Amino acid sequence: MLKQDKLKVYCKVAIEEACKRHKIEIIILKVLNEHSHLIVDCPRTISDAMLMQIIKGLSSFILFRLCPDFRKRYPRGHFWNAGYFCAGCGSDFERALSYIQNQEQHHYGF
């Protein structure tokens, strides 16, 4: 869905705003054509499920305000897929960071 660079920027801005409103620090964020990857530092009071609800829920709310035409493609208001993967980086932080930084090369061969 996000093949246009403008839409990728809107998506990135929406995710950043959602995180900013809840004091979630974004370490790295990559928005690709069909999915996104991010590493965040969030308060310990926020569970993984709540973190994803905040990011996906609020960012889709913002996206639908920025791009009203999304309502035509997503009439039920569900921009993000229901699933997600969420894990702590801990001692593998550098490996996770490298993985996300190289996603464009992995998916698109750049």
C-alpha positions as CSV (number, residue, x, y, z in Angstrom):
1,M,0.0,0.0,0.0
2,L,2.8,2.4,0.8
3,K,4.5,2.4,-2.6
4,Q,4.4,6.2,-2.9
5,D,7.1,8.0,-1.0
6,K,4.6,10.6,0.2
7,L,2.5,7.9,1.9
8,K,5.6,6.4,3.6
9,V,6.4,9.8,5.0
10,Y,2.8,10.2,6.3
11,C,3.1,6.8,7.9
12,K,6.4,7.6,9.5
13,V,5.1,10.9,10.8
14,A,1.9,9.2,12.2
15,I,4.0,6.5,14.0
16,E,6.4,9.2,15.4
17,E,3.4,11.3,16.6
18,A,1.8,8.3,18.3
19,C,5.0,7.5,20.1
20,K,5.7,11.1,21.1
21,R,2.2,11.4,22.7
22,H,2.9,8.5,25.0
23,K,6.6,9.2,25.7
24,I,7.8,6.3,23.7
25,E,11.3,7.0,22.3
26,I,11.9,5.7,18.8
27,I,15.5,4.4,18.3
28,I,15.0,3.4,14.6
29,L,12.0,3.4,12.3
30,K,11.9,2.0,8.8
31,V,8.7,2.1,6.8
32,L,8.7,-0.2,3.8
33,N,6.1,-0.7,1.1
34,E,4.2,-3.4,2.9
35,H,5.3,-3.3,6.5
36,S,7.4,-1.4,9.0
37,H,10.2,-2.1,11.5
38,L,11.0,-0.2,14.6
39,I,13.0,-0.3,17.8
40,V,11.6,1.7,20.7
41,D,12.4,2.5,24.3
42,C,9.1,2.6,26.2
43,P,8.2,3.0,29.8
44,R,8.1,-0.2,31.8
45,T,4.5,0.4,32.7
46,I,3.5,-0.3,29.1
47,S,3.0,-3.9,28.1
48,D,3.9,-5.2,24.6
49,A,0.2,-5.5,23.7
50,M,-0.5,-1.9,24.9
51,L,2.5,-0.6,23.1
52,M,1.3,-2.1,19.8
53,Q,-2.2,-0.9,20.5
54,I,-0.9,2.7,21.0
55,I,1.4,2.6,17.9
56,K,-1.0,0.9,15.5
57,G,-4.2,2.5,16.8
58,L,-3.1,6.1,17.1
59,S,-1.0,6.0,13.9
60,S,-3.9,4.7,11.8
61,F,-6.2,7.3,13.3
62,I,-3.6,10.0,12.3
63,L,-3.1,8.4,8.9
64,F,-6.8,8.5,8.1
65,R,-6.8,12.2,9.0
66,L,-3.8,12.9,6.8
67,C,-5.0,10.8,3.9
68,P,-8.9,10.8,3.8
69,D,-8.7,8.7,0.6
70,F,-7.5,5.7,2.7
71,R,-11.2,5.4,3.7
72,K,-11.9,4.2,0.2
73,R,-9.4,1.4,0.4
74,Y,-10.0,0.7,4.1
75,P,-13.7,1.4,4.7
76,R,-13.7,-0.3,8.1
77,G,-10.8,1.9,9.4
78,H,-8.3,-0.9,9.8
79,F,-5.0,0.2,8.2
80,W,-2.7,-2.2,10.0
81,N,-2.9,-6.0,9.9
82,A,-4.1,-7.6,13.1
83,G,-0.8,-9.4,13.8
84,Y,2.6,-8.1,15.0
85,F,5.9,-9.4,16.3
86,C,7.3,-7.8,19.4
87,A,10.4,-8.8,21.3
88,G,13.0,-7.3,23.7
89,C,16.4,-6.6,22.2
90,G,18.5,-6.7,25.4
91,S,22.0,-7.9,24.6
92,D,21.2,-8.4,20.9
93,F,20.5,-4.7,20.4
94,E,23.3,-4.2,17.8
95,R,22.1,-7.2,15.8
96,A,18.4,-6.0,15.8
97,L,19.6,-2.5,14.8
98,S,21.6,-3.9,12.0
99,Y,18.7,-6.1,10.9
100,I,16.4,-3.1,10.6
101,Q,19.0,-0.9,8.9
102,N,19.4,-3.5,6.2
103,Q,15.7,-4.2,5.5
104,E,15.7,-2.2,2.3
105,Q,18.6,-4.2,0.9
106,H,17.0,-7.4,2.1
107,H,13.6,-6.7,0.5
108,Y,14.5,-4.6,-2.5
109,G,18.1,-5.6,-3.3
110,F,19.4,-2.0,-2.9
